[in-house]
Amino acid sequence: MKTNEWQLQKHKNLKLLALWTIGWMLSMALITFGPVYLWNDGKILTLSAFVLNLGLGIGMIISNRNYINGADELEKKMTFDAMAIALGVGVIGGLSYSALEKSSLININADISYLVMLIAITYLIAIVAGKLRYK
Amino acid sequence: MKNRVKVLRAEHNLTQADLANAVEVSRQTINAIEKGKFDPSLILAFKLSEYFSKSIEEIFEYGK
């Protein structure tokens, strides 16, 4: 079976998304640990790391959009379903946690990263569920 | 929505991957359409119609 242009473009989009994501993650580590371990709170370097992180983040968003636009219609449906579930769980989970914390029913100090992890894990589970559903 | 994609594919002696490649979708999409789990877009329906040289009504049957 010959690989056609559409598949090549899809693989290219996936590789670009992976590269932008890895770059963004590395820049996230740089801005998180750099001021403490690398340049001792230098403002210029911290600002530079922030600009780099922001730029790579924007690149990752555009790359993700390109990847979704290049996917076929079933893959798009699975992605949109997973995004809808992940967004819903993130909003409901985040607001429920906030309400419980304000009413002092729970006393766990949650960081924004927990919400990001919740959304990411929900998204992954929803993608796998979608793959199994249309298998 | 019922369809005759599997029958037509067999008549043309094609694998799911061959047909998927021809109409520029994934093999999983063809499989899901054949099993009735996924209804294709109008564009994909036209592509299949053109590929098999059949009208859309000859391939797909709308039913509740």
Backbone of each chain as ProteinMPNN parsed JSONL, in Angstrom:
{"seq_chain_A": "MKTNEWQLQKHKNLKLLALWTIGWMLSMALITFGPVYLWNDGKILTLSAFVLNLGLGIGMIISNRNYINGADELEKKMTFDAMAIALGVGVIGGLSYSALEKSSLININADISYLVMLIAITYLIAIVAGKLRYK", "coords_chain_A": {"N_chain_A": [[0.849, -1.207, 0.0], [0.601, 2.136, -0.922], [1.893, 5.012, 0.62], [0.044, 7.916, 0.908], [-0.206, 11.477, 0.059], [-1.79, 12.742, 1.976], [-1.482, 11.178, 4.286], [1.245, 11.496, 4.729], [1.371, 14.228, 5.286], [-0.105, 14.258, 7.624], [1.52, 12.777, 9.362], [3.695, 14.485, 9.389], [2.562, 16.737, 10.602], [2.064, 15.635, 13.112], [4.654, 15.103, 14.029], [5.651, 17.715, 14.142], [3.966, 18.77, 16.114], [4.784, 17.222, 18.292], [7.445, 18.095, 18.543], [7.121, 20.867, 19.126], [5.735, 20.593, 21.524], [7.577, 19.248, 23.18], [9.58, 21.202, 23.22], [8.196, 23.288, 24.482], [7.69, 22.102, 26.98], [10.302, 21.796, 27.94], [11.052, 24.476, 28.086], [9.301, 25.252, 30.039], [10.299, 23.904, 32.217], [12.69, 25.25, 32.358], [11.911, 27.898, 33.001], [10.789, 27.408, 35.449], [12.757, 26.186, 37.101], [15.098, 27.491, 36.449], [15.462, 30.255, 37.509], [16.099, 29.626, 40.159], [18.094, 27.599, 40.218], [19.891, 28.101, 38.109], [20.416, 30.857, 37.285], [20.191, 32.474, 39.498], [17.954, 34.224, 40.254], [18.105, 36.305, 38.307], [16.67, 39.021, 36.677], [16.465, 39.727, 33.937], [17.156, 37.35, 32.571], [15.149, 35.676, 33.53], [12.899, 36.931, 32.491], [13.477, 36.606, 29.789], [13.338, 33.818, 29.602], [10.662, 33.525, 30.144], [9.493, 34.796, 27.913], [10.416, 33.089, 25.909], [9.143, 30.716, 26.707], [6.464, 31.491, 26.408], [6.365, 31.999, 23.65], [6.972, 29.449, 22.587], [4.797, 28.108, 23.609], [2.667, 29.324, 22.229], [3.343, 28.473, 19.671], [2.972, 25.734, 20.031], [0.207, 25.608, 20.434], [-0.772, 26.479, 17.934], [0.324, 24.482, 16.343], [-1.003, 22.255, 17.373], [-3.605, 22.852, 16.6], [-3.259, 22.735, 13.813], [-2.648, 20.031, 13.573], [-5.051, 18.82, 14.369], [-6.777, 19.848, 12.408], [-5.72, 18.552, 10.223], [-6.345, 15.943, 10.637], [-8.376, 13.001, 10.037], [-12.003, 12.695, 9.616], [-13.197, 11.007, 11.584], [-11.198, 10.828, 13.502], [-11.103, 13.502, 14.208], [-13.627, 13.738, 15.401], [-13.318, 12.026, 17.616], [-11.304, 13.412, 18.941], [-12.568, 15.89, 19.515], [-14.67, 15.014, 21.147], [-13.176, 14.001, 23.291], [-11.903, 16.344, 24.116], [-14.109, 17.855, 24.935], [-15.048, 16.36, 27.109], [-12.771, 16.446, 28.779], [-12.536, 19.214, 29.22], [-14.968, 19.708, 30.519], [-14.723, 18.081, 32.829], [-12.517, 19.332, 33.955], [-13.47, 21.964, 34.485], [-15.767, 21.462, 36.104], [-14.594, 19.845, 38.106], [-12.6, 21.597, 39.077], [-14.09, 23.837, 39.989], [-15.767, 22.604, 41.849], [-13.894, 21.695, 43.692], [-12.914, 24.157, 44.547], [-15.207, 25.231, 45.773], [-15.578, 23.41, 47.857], [-13.241, 23.832, 49.297], [-13.509, 26.507, 50.068], [-15.664, 26.31, 51.767], [-14.487, 25.021, 53.776], [-14.548, 22.262, 53.911], [-12.677, 20.605, 52.905], [-9.136, 20.375, 53.326], [-6.899, 20.501, 51.639], [-4.042, 21.62, 50.043], [-4.238, 22.562, 46.923], [-2.547, 22.767, 43.85], [-2.339, 24.67, 40.751], [-1.296, 22.974, 38.916], [-2.311, 20.476, 39.519], [-4.864, 20.6, 38.497], [-4.309, 20.825, 35.799], [-3.123, 18.345, 35.394], [-5.318, 16.714, 35.957], [-7.036, 17.401, 33.83], [-5.43, 16.603, 31.659], [-5.096, 13.818, 32.106], [-7.762, 12.994, 32.04], [-8.348, 13.657, 29.385], [-6.624, 11.898, 27.997], [-7.676, 9.397, 28.799], [-10.229, 9.631, 27.703], [-9.61, 9.762, 24.981], [-8.522, 7.207, 24.544], [-10.79, 5.705, 25.192], [-12.465, 6.536, 23.117], [-11.052, 5.525, 20.907], [-11.346, 2.798, 21.412], [-14.089, 2.577, 21.274], [-14.727, 3.05, 18.586], [-13.389, 1.027, 17.377]], "CA_chain_A": [[0.0, 0.0, 0.0], [1.414, 3.347, -1.032], [1.517, 6.09, 1.539], [-0.297, 9.084, 0.087], [0.146, 12.823, 0.521], [-2.566, 13.045, 3.176], [-0.853, 10.511, 5.431], [2.549, 12.133, 4.966], [1.105, 15.515, 5.936], [-0.562, 13.957, 8.976], [2.709, 12.405, 10.139], [4.497, 15.702, 9.54], [1.874, 17.546, 11.617], [2.255, 14.984, 14.412], [6.051, 15.325, 14.424], [5.77, 19.132, 14.528], [3.293, 18.929, 17.409], [5.662, 16.615, 19.304], [8.609, 18.973, 18.733], [6.68, 22.077, 19.835], [5.362, 20.219, 22.89], [8.823, 18.991, 23.922], [10.204, 22.515, 23.409], [7.425, 24.026, 25.498], [7.92, 21.462, 28.287], [11.667, 22.14, 28.378], [11.062, 25.893, 28.474], [8.549, 25.312, 31.299], [11.268, 23.499, 33.245], [13.687, 26.325, 32.447], [11.371, 29.058, 33.741], [10.469, 26.991, 36.816], [13.958, 25.9, 37.893], [16.188, 28.388, 36.07], [15.734, 31.352, 38.458], [16.613, 29.101, 41.43], [19.31, 26.778, 40.096], [20.819, 28.454, 37.023], [20.877, 32.248, 37.201], [20.054, 33.167, 40.777], [16.936, 35.29, 40.222], [18.368, 37.414, 37.376], [15.374, 39.406, 36.097], [16.534, 39.703, 32.471], [17.117, 35.954, 32.142], [13.815, 35.141, 33.848], [11.984, 37.5, 31.496], [13.798, 35.94, 28.515], [12.795, 32.457, 29.684], [9.208, 33.668, 30.059], [9.161, 35.101, 26.508], [10.66, 31.838, 25.178], [8.067, 29.8, 27.09], [5.224, 31.983, 25.794], [6.485, 31.792, 22.2], [6.85, 28.012, 22.315], [3.41, 27.754, 23.926], [1.832, 29.751, 21.092], [3.675, 27.542, 18.589], [2.345, 24.441, 20.337], [-1.244, 25.746, 20.207], [-0.987, 26.515, 16.47], [0.677, 23.157, 15.851], [-2.097, 21.359, 17.768], [-4.734, 23.178, 15.707], [-2.925, 22.185, 12.49], [-2.745, 18.572, 13.645], [-6.478, 18.454, 14.393], [-7.329, 20.159, 11.08], [-5.213, 17.581, 9.25], [-6.809, 14.59, 10.962], [-9.596, 12.639, 9.296], [-13.196, 13.126, 10.352], [-13.427, 10.202, 12.789], [-10.193, 11.255, 14.481], [-11.559, 14.812, 14.717], [-14.755, 13.514, 16.314], [-12.784, 11.469, 18.868], [-10.564, 14.487, 19.62], [-13.522, 16.871, 20.053], [-15.351, 14.361, 22.274], [-12.23, 13.943, 24.411], [-11.704, 17.719, 24.596], [-15.335, 18.266, 25.635], [-15.067, 15.668, 28.408], [-11.658, 16.968, 29.582], [-12.888, 20.581, 29.637], [-16.049, 19.587, 31.5], [-14.174, 17.55, 34.086], [-11.644, 20.375, 34.501], [-14.284, 23.067, 35.033], [-16.577, 20.949, 37.219], [-13.68, 19.429, 39.171], [-11.949, 22.787, 39.636], [-15.054, 24.654, 40.752], [-16.219, 21.819, 43.011], [-12.805, 21.739, 44.67], [-12.888, 25.518, 45.096], [-16.35, 25.383, 46.681], [-15.322, 22.603, 49.062], [-12.165, 24.463, 50.058], [-14.045, 27.733, 50.681], [-16.548, 25.946, 52.872], [-13.613, 24.332, 54.741], [-14.832, 20.829, 53.988], [-11.393, 19.94, 52.669], [-7.991, 21.226, 53.656], [-5.734, 20.088, 50.837], [-3.545, 22.732, 49.233], [-4.102, 22.118, 45.536], [-1.853, 23.673, 42.94], [-2.949, 24.695, 39.414], [-0.769, 21.823, 38.16], [-3.208, 19.334, 39.735], [-5.974, 20.768, 37.556], [-3.751, 20.497, 34.476], [-2.962, 16.881, 35.356], [-6.67, 16.139, 35.881], [-7.512, 17.601, 32.454], [-4.601, 15.78, 30.758], [-5.405, 12.388, 32.307], [-9.126, 12.79, 31.524], [-8.251, 13.71, 27.922], [-6.006, 10.643, 27.543], [-8.646, 8.305, 28.991], [-11.317, 9.831, 26.735], [-9.082, 9.398, 23.655], [-8.443, 5.739, 24.51], [-12.183, 5.219, 25.143], [-12.934, 6.8, 21.75], [-10.385, 4.547, 20.022], [-11.965, 1.489, 21.64], [-15.491, 2.654, 20.855], [-14.829, 2.968, 17.12], [-12.431, 0.025, 16.914]], "C_chain_A": [[0.885, 1.258, 0.0], [0.936, 4.418, -0.043], [1.224, 7.334, 0.717], [0.033, 10.401, 0.796], [-0.525, 13.166, 1.851], [-1.914, 12.437, 4.426], [0.501, 11.138, 5.767], [2.38, 13.451, 5.717], [0.692, 15.306, 7.394], [0.619, 13.598, 9.881], [3.599, 13.623, 10.403], [3.885, 16.6, 10.633], [2.095, 16.979, 13.017], [3.678, 15.211, 14.929], [6.248, 16.771, 14.894], [5.146, 19.383, 15.889], [4.172, 18.373, 18.53], [6.857, 17.531, 19.6], [8.243, 20.241, 19.512], [6.358, 21.761, 21.304], [6.602, 19.974, 23.749], [9.532, 20.319, 24.222], [9.523, 23.309, 24.504], [7.658, 23.445, 26.886], [9.31, 21.811, 28.831], [11.738, 23.597, 28.832], [10.312, 26.103, 29.791], [9.482, 24.945, 32.462], [12.29, 24.613, 33.458], [13.161, 27.5, 33.282], [11.039, 28.7, 35.191], [11.734, 26.862, 37.671], [15.13, 26.851, 37.612], [16.488, 29.481, 37.085], [16.348, 30.862, 39.772], [17.977, 28.444, 41.253], [20.317, 27.274, 39.058], [21.309, 29.902, 37.061], [20.509, 33.1, 38.432], [19.17, 34.425, 40.707], [17.251, 36.496, 39.332], [17.115, 37.759, 36.578], [15.368, 39.306, 34.566], [16.405, 38.268, 31.946], [15.756, 35.321, 32.42], [12.801, 35.647, 32.832], [12.206, 36.845, 30.126], [13.21, 34.535, 28.482], [11.274, 32.491, 29.553], [8.766, 33.903, 28.614], [9.335, 33.84, 25.646], [9.526, 30.846, 25.43], [6.757, 30.188, 26.414], [5.228, 31.717, 24.288], [6.314, 30.329, 21.832], [5.423, 27.52, 22.598], [2.466, 28.12, 22.788], [2.076, 28.816, 19.896], [3.009, 26.194, 18.79], [0.836, 24.494, 20.077], [-1.541, 25.712, 18.707], [-0.732, 25.126, 15.871], [-0.425, 22.139, 16.177], [-3.316, 21.587, 16.877], [-4.484, 22.589, 14.312], [-3.064, 20.662, 12.467], [-4.212, 18.137, 13.596], [-7.118, 18.713, 13.029], [-6.905, 19.135, 10.031], [-5.681, 16.157, 9.503], [-8.057, 14.256, 10.148], [-10.814, 12.819, 10.204], [-13.493, 12.3, 11.607], [-12.437, 10.6, 13.889], [-10.575, 12.612, 15.078], [-12.679, 14.624, 15.725], [-14.25, 12.998, 17.665], [-12.052, 12.551, 19.665], [-11.523, 15.49, 20.259], [-14.288, 16.294, 21.245], [-14.454, 14.368, 23.508], [-12.002, 15.337, 25.003], [-12.913, 18.192, 25.408], [-15.38, 17.649, 27.031], [-13.981, 16.249, 29.331], [-11.964, 18.381, 30.096], [-13.959, 20.544, 30.724], [-15.537, 19.125, 32.845], [-13.288, 18.604, 34.756], [-12.432, 21.488, 35.175], [-15.068, 22.593, 36.256], [-15.679, 20.576, 38.41], [-13.051, 20.622, 39.874], [-12.886, 23.607, 40.505], [-15.572, 23.913, 41.98], [-15.16, 21.848, 44.11], [-12.779, 23.101, 45.36], [-14.008, 25.73, 46.114], [-16.116, 24.623, 47.988], [-14.247, 23.234, 49.942], [-12.658, 25.714, 50.775], [-14.936, 27.416, 51.866], [-15.812, 25.133, 53.943], [-13.938, 22.849, 54.918], [-13.585, 20.006, 53.685], [-10.258, 20.925, 52.954], [-6.733, 20.811, 52.898], [-5.305, 21.282, 49.986], [-3.294, 22.271, 47.8], [-3.445, 23.204, 44.69], [-2.562, 23.631, 41.591], [-2.495, 23.478, 38.597], [-1.641, 20.582, 38.348], [-4.372, 19.387, 38.744], [-5.521, 20.4, 36.142], [-3.603, 18.984, 34.331], [-4.319, 16.194, 35.225], [-7.201, 16.216, 34.453], [-6.749, 16.667, 31.495], [-4.945, 14.302, 30.874], [-6.81, 12.075, 31.764], [-9.118, 12.748, 30.004], [-7.691, 12.396, 27.372], [-6.985, 9.473, 27.654], [-9.763, 8.401, 27.949], [-10.872, 9.467, 25.314], [-9.025, 7.872, 23.511], [-9.852, 5.141, 24.41], [-12.762, 5.403, 23.739], [-12.347, 5.806, 20.76], [-11.038, 3.175, 20.154], [-13.406, 1.457, 21.123], [-15.637, 2.455, 19.349], [-13.88, 1.936, 16.527], [-13.081, -0.91, 15.885]], "O_chain_A": [[1.79, 1.403, 0.822], [-0.258, 4.679, 0.097], [2.056, 7.763, -0.083], [0.477, 10.432, 1.943], [0.074, 13.789, 2.728], [-1.807, 13.081, 5.469], [0.855, 11.29, 6.936], [3.126, 13.757, 6.646], [1.081, 16.068, 8.279], [0.704, 14.058, 11.02], [4.173, 13.774, 11.481], [4.599, 17.147, 11.474], [2.288, 17.722, 13.98], [3.882, 15.476, 16.114], [6.914, 17.027, 15.898], [5.702, 20.104, 16.718], [4.289, 18.983, 19.592], [7.233, 17.72, 20.756], [8.953, 20.642, 20.434], [6.661, 22.545, 22.203], [6.678, 20.426, 24.891], [10.021, 20.534, 25.332], [10.178, 23.923, 25.346], [7.806, 24.187, 27.857], [9.475, 22.086, 30.02], [12.391, 23.919, 29.824], [10.636, 27.006, 30.563], [9.465, 25.569, 33.523], [12.702, 24.887, 34.585], [13.86, 28.027, 34.147], [11.011, 29.572, 36.059], [11.791, 27.35, 38.799], [16.036, 26.994, 38.434], [17.639, 29.636, 37.493], [17.055, 31.623, 40.433], [18.902, 28.69, 42.028], [21.489, 26.902, 39.122], [22.502, 30.149, 36.885], [20.527, 34.329, 38.363], [19.595, 35.526, 41.055], [16.73, 37.587, 39.564], [16.559, 36.906, 35.886], [14.388, 38.857, 33.972], [15.652, 38.001, 31.01], [15.269, 34.518, 31.624], [11.948, 34.892, 32.367], [11.253, 36.567, 29.399], [12.653, 34.109, 27.47], [10.672, 31.611, 28.938], [7.802, 33.301, 28.142], [8.516, 33.555, 24.772], [9.015, 30.219, 24.503], [6.029, 29.333, 25.91], [4.23, 31.27, 23.722], [5.601, 29.999, 20.885], [4.913, 26.632, 21.915], [1.583, 27.344, 22.422], [1.138, 28.42, 19.203], [2.535, 25.579, 17.834], [0.259, 23.537, 19.56], [-2.447, 25.006, 18.262], [-1.477, 24.662, 15.007], [-0.739, 21.272, 15.362], [-3.975, 20.638, 16.453], [-5.388, 22.014, 13.706], [-3.53, 20.08, 11.488], [-4.57, 17.206, 12.875], [-7.907, 17.9, 12.547], [-7.633, 18.879, 9.071], [-5.445, 15.266, 8.687], [-8.717, 15.156, 9.629], [-10.677, 13.065, 11.402], [-13.993, 12.842, 12.592], [-12.802, 10.693, 15.061], [-10.402, 12.852, 16.273], [-12.692, 15.266, 16.776], [-14.685, 13.461, 18.719], [-12.154, 12.612, 20.891], [-11.326, 15.897, 21.404], [-14.529, 16.991, 22.231], [-14.891, 14.689, 24.613], [-11.918, 15.501, 26.22], [-12.759, 18.847, 26.439], [-15.707, 18.321, 28.009], [-14.231, 16.51, 30.507], [-11.691, 18.704, 31.252], [-13.868, 21.257, 31.723], [-15.872, 19.701, 33.88], [-13.307, 18.751, 35.978], [-12.112, 21.907, 36.287], [-15.042, 23.232, 37.308], [-15.957, 20.935, 39.554], [-12.973, 20.664, 41.102], [-12.532, 24.019, 41.609], [-15.79, 24.519, 43.029], [-15.471, 22.004, 45.291], [-12.641, 23.195, 46.58], [-13.799, 26.324, 47.171], [-16.413, 25.12, 49.075], [-14.323, 23.182, 51.17], [-12.296, 25.969, 51.924], [-14.964, 28.155, 52.85], [-16.42, 24.626, 54.885], [-13.634, 22.259, 55.955], [-13.446, 18.87, 54.139], [-10.416, 22.14, 52.835], [-5.639, 20.778, 53.462], [-6.125, 21.88, 49.289], [-2.264, 21.665, 47.504], [-3.754, 24.39, 44.808], [-3.296, 22.686, 41.302], [-3.208, 23.011, 37.709], [-1.714, 19.732, 37.46], [-4.808, 18.361, 38.222], [-6.25, 19.753, 35.391], [-3.916, 18.414, 33.286], [-4.464, 15.221, 34.485], [-7.742, 15.245, 33.925], [-7.349, 16.025, 30.633], [-5.073, 13.61, 29.865], [-7.028, 11.047, 31.122], [-9.791, 11.915, 29.397], [-8.217, 11.847, 26.403], [-7.112, 8.664, 26.734], [-10.189, 7.393, 27.386], [-11.657, 8.927, 24.535], [-9.428, 7.32, 22.487], [-10.086, 4.201, 23.651], [-13.466, 4.529, 23.234], [-13.048, 5.303, 19.883], [-11.258, 2.477, 19.164], [-13.874, 0.443, 20.604], [-16.556, 1.776, 18.891], [-13.595, 1.959, 15.33], [-12.426, -1.822, 15.379]]}, "seq_chain_B": "MKNRVKVLRAEHNLTQADLANAVEVSRQTINAIEKGKFDPSLILAFKLSEYFSKSIEEIFEYGK", "coords_chain_B": {"N_chain_B": [[-27.589, 4.98, 10.146], [-27.72, 2.944, 7.326], [-25.374, 1.176, 5.234], [-23.632, 0.211, 2.162], [-20.95, -0.158, 2.011], [-19.091, -2.133, 2.778], [-19.825, -4.312, 1.196], [-19.5, -3.283, -1.401], [-16.782, -2.746, -1.303], [-15.77, -5.317, -1.08], [-16.618, -6.327, -3.544], [-14.985, -4.881, -5.221], [-12.639, -5.953, -4.552], [-10.985, -4.908, -2.47], [-8.924, -3.94, 0.316], [-9.634, -2.687, 3.63], [-7.744, -0.797, 4.21], [-6.803, -0.09, 1.665], [-9.052, 1.168, 0.558], [-9.386, 3.214, 2.413], [-7.072, 4.669, 1.985], [-7.542, 5.525, -0.619], [-9.688, 7.295, -0.351], [-8.724, 9.077, 1.406], [-8.825, 8.801, 4.293], [-8.567, 7.383, 7.643], [-7.914, 3.852, 8.223], [-9.398, 2.955, 10.307], [-11.611, 4.621, 10.222], [-12.986, 3.761, 7.92], [-13.599, 1.18, 8.756], [-15.266, 1.761, 10.976], [-17.389, 2.995, 9.65], [-18.334, 0.915, 8.037], [-19.234, -0.839, 10.008], [-21.337, 0.562, 10.927], [-21.013, 2.294, 13.001], [-20.241, 4.858, 12.746], [-21.245, 7.726, 11.018], [-20.483, 8.985, 7.869], [-19.185, 12.211, 6.745], [-20.717, 14.554, 4.425], [-18.902, 15.16, 2.438], [-17.107, 12.979, 2.521], [-18.899, 10.969, 1.898], [-19.513, 11.663, -0.734], [-16.987, 11.272, -1.876], [-16.699, 8.504, -1.604], [-18.829, 7.736, -3.15], [-18.028, 8.652, -5.657], [-15.717, 7.157, -5.97], [-16.639, 4.497, -6.107], [-18.253, 4.74, -8.25], [-21.016, 5.063, -7.967], [-24.291, 6.247, -7.031], [-24.928, 8.337, -4.173], [-27.191, 7.483, -2.848], [-27.253, 4.841, -3.568], [-25.316, 3.754, -2.07], [-25.605, 4.593, 0.579], [-28.195, 4.377, 3.005], [-30.735, 6.101, 4.405], [-32.012, 5.778, 7.591], [-33.979, 5.506, 10.543]], "CA_chain_B": [[-27.639, 4.961, 8.676], [-27.168, 1.708, 6.755], [-24.567, 1.417, 4.032], [-23.163, -0.974, 1.435], [-19.515, 0.044, 1.788], [-18.374, -3.409, 2.911], [-20.159, -5.119, 0.013], [-18.836, -2.668, -2.564], [-15.332, -2.945, -1.135], [-15.497, -6.724, -1.416], [-16.8, -6.462, -5.001], [-13.807, -4.287, -5.873], [-11.469, -6.68, -4.04], [-10.128, -3.931, -1.771], [-8.839, -4.017, 1.776], [-10.066, -1.428, 4.271], [-6.628, 0.154, 4.091], [-6.789, 0.407, 0.277], [-10.155, 2.121, 0.393], [-9.077, 4.372, 3.271], [-6.04, 5.424, 1.275], [-8.128, 6.126, -1.816], [-10.577, 8.421, -0.018], [-7.967, 9.911, 2.343], [-9.198, 8.721, 5.713], [-7.851, 6.279, 8.284], [-8.562, 2.541, 8.087], [-10.377, 2.877, 11.399], [-12.82, 5.321, 9.788], [-13.701, 2.847, 7.016], [-14.113, 0.095, 9.603], [-16.383, 2.282, 11.772], [-18.513, 3.227, 8.724], [-18.863, -0.409, 7.659], [-19.939, -1.422, 11.149], [-22.469, 1.427, 11.263], [-20.748, 3.037, 14.241], [-19.926, 6.249, 12.413], [-21.811, 8.202, 9.75], [-19.494, 9.881, 7.244], [-19.613, 13.551, 6.327], [-21.187, 14.611, 3.039], [-17.717, 15.133, 1.566], [-16.612, 11.604, 2.439], [-19.924, 10.202, 1.171], [-19.304, 11.97, -2.175], [-15.733, 10.627, -2.293], [-16.992, 7.071, -1.749], [-19.733, 7.642, -4.299], [-17.204, 8.84, -6.856], [-14.77, 6.04, -6.089], [-17.344, 3.28, -6.526], [-19.115, 5.111, -9.394], [-22.417, 4.815, -7.576], [-24.873, 7.432, -6.397], [-24.891, 8.251, -2.702], [-28.348, 6.68, -2.415], [-26.96, 3.424, -3.795], [-24.363, 3.308, -1.037], [-26.131, 4.87, 1.922], [-29.644, 4.372, 3.152], [-31.085, 6.793, 5.646], [-33.047, 5.1, 8.372], [-33.894, 5.842, 11.97]], "C_chain_B": [[-26.981, 3.673, 8.157], [-26.311, 2.047, 5.534], [-24.084, 0.103, 3.415], [-21.65, -0.905, 1.181], [-18.761, -1.291, 1.82], [-18.587, -4.294, 1.67], [-19.426, -4.589, -1.215], [-17.318, -2.862, -2.505], [-14.951, -4.373, -1.514], [-15.611, -6.939, -2.924], [-15.597, -5.918, -5.772], [-12.498, -4.93, -5.389], [-10.45, -5.748, -3.351], [-10.05, -4.255, -0.29], [-9.366, -2.7, 2.337], [-8.986, -0.362, 4.107], [-6.546, 0.747, 2.68], [-7.853, 1.487, 0.081], [-9.893, 3.394, 1.2], [-8.063, 5.287, 2.577], [-6.635, 6.182, 0.083], [-8.994, 7.347, -1.492], [-9.986, 9.308, 1.098], [-8.56, 9.986, 3.744], [-8.41, 7.567, 6.331], [-8.613, 4.966, 8.07], [-9.65, 2.386, 9.144], [-11.698, 3.546, 11.005], [-13.657, 4.421, 8.864], [-14.346, 1.713, 7.813], [-15.35, 0.554, 10.392], [-17.607, 2.535, 10.894], [-19.16, 1.882, 8.362], [-19.681, -1.038, 8.782], [-21.143, -0.587, 11.586], [-22.275, 2.211, 12.545], [-20.545, 4.517, 13.982], [-20.527, 6.605, 11.051], [-20.846, 9.202, 9.123], [-20.074, 11.254, 6.934], [-20.088, 13.481, 4.881], [-20.013, 14.513, 2.068], [-17.201, 13.701, 1.399], [-17.607, 10.711, 1.695], [-19.771, 10.421, -0.334], [-18.03, 11.295, -2.699], [-15.96, 9.132, -2.53], [-17.868, 6.827, -2.966], [-18.951, 7.728, -5.608], [-16.277, 7.629, -7.066], [-15.451, 4.778, -6.611], [-18.232, 3.51, -7.759], [-20.57, 4.74, -9.14], [-22.975, 6.121, -7.001], [-24.819, 7.244, -4.879], [-26.03, 7.363, -2.187], [-28.111, 5.18, -2.619], [-25.999, 2.873, -2.744], [-24.954, 3.453, 0.366], [-27.652, 4.894, 1.924], [-29.993, 5.014, 4.493], [-32.205, 6.033, 6.352], [-32.867, 5.396, 9.836], [-33.575, 4.598, 12.78]], "O_chain_B": [[-25.842, 3.358, 8.503], [-26.506, 3.078, 4.89], [-24.119, -0.956, 4.043], [-21.143, -1.525, 0.247], [-17.894, -1.539, 0.982], [-17.658, -4.929, 1.171], [-18.815, -5.347, -1.968], [-16.666, -3.109, -3.519], [-13.943, -4.605, -2.18], [-14.799, -7.651, -3.515], [-15.239, -6.429, -6.834], [-11.405, -4.508, -5.766], [-9.248, -5.797, -3.612], [-11.0, -4.783, 0.289], [-9.524, -1.721, 1.607], [-9.278, 0.815, 3.895], [-6.259, 1.933, 2.514], [-7.597, 2.554, -0.475], [-10.146, 4.504, 0.732], [-8.192, 6.511, 2.589], [-6.274, 7.329, -0.183], [-9.032, 8.311, -2.257], [-10.669, 10.17, 1.65], [-8.766, 11.063, 4.302], [-7.679, 6.862, 5.636], [-9.808, 4.973, 7.773], [-10.687, 1.767, 8.903], [-12.772, 3.094, 11.405], [-14.876, 4.332, 9.008], [-15.493, 1.34, 7.568], [-16.348, -0.162, 10.469], [-18.737, 2.319, 11.331], [-20.383, 1.745, 8.381], [-20.695, -1.69, 8.533], [-21.878, -0.972, 12.496], [-23.232, 2.733, 13.116], [-20.665, 5.336, 14.893], [-20.345, 5.887, 10.068], [-20.436, 10.162, 9.775], [-21.29, 11.434, 6.87], [-19.888, 12.477, 4.199], [-20.107, 13.875, 1.019], [-16.898, 13.265, 0.289], [-17.211, 9.81, 0.956], [-19.886, 9.478, -1.117], [-18.0, 10.806, -3.828], [-15.483, 8.566, -3.513], [-17.687, 5.862, -3.708], [-19.194, 6.965, -6.543], [-16.09, 7.154, -8.186], [-14.9, 4.075, -7.459], [-18.88, 2.584, -8.246], [-21.25, 4.177, -9.999], [-22.224, 6.983, -6.545], [-24.682, 6.127, -4.381], [-25.865, 6.603, -1.233], [-28.701, 4.352, -1.924], [-25.894, 1.66, -2.562], [-24.824, 2.569, 1.214], [-28.295, 5.361, 0.984], [-29.602, 4.536, 5.558], [-33.222, 5.697, 5.745], [-31.743, 5.525, 10.322], [-33.462, 4.67, 14.003]]}, "name": "protein", "num_of_chains": 2, "seq": "MKTNEWQLQKHKNLKLLALWTIGWMLSMALITFGPVYLWNDGKILTLSAFVLNLGLGIGMIISNRNYINGADELEKKMTFDAMAIALGVGVIGGLSYSALEKSSLININADISYLVMLIAITYLIAIVAGKLRYKMKNRVKVLRAEHNLTQADLANAVEVSRQTINAIEKGKFDPSLILAFKLSEYFSKSIEEIFEYGK"}
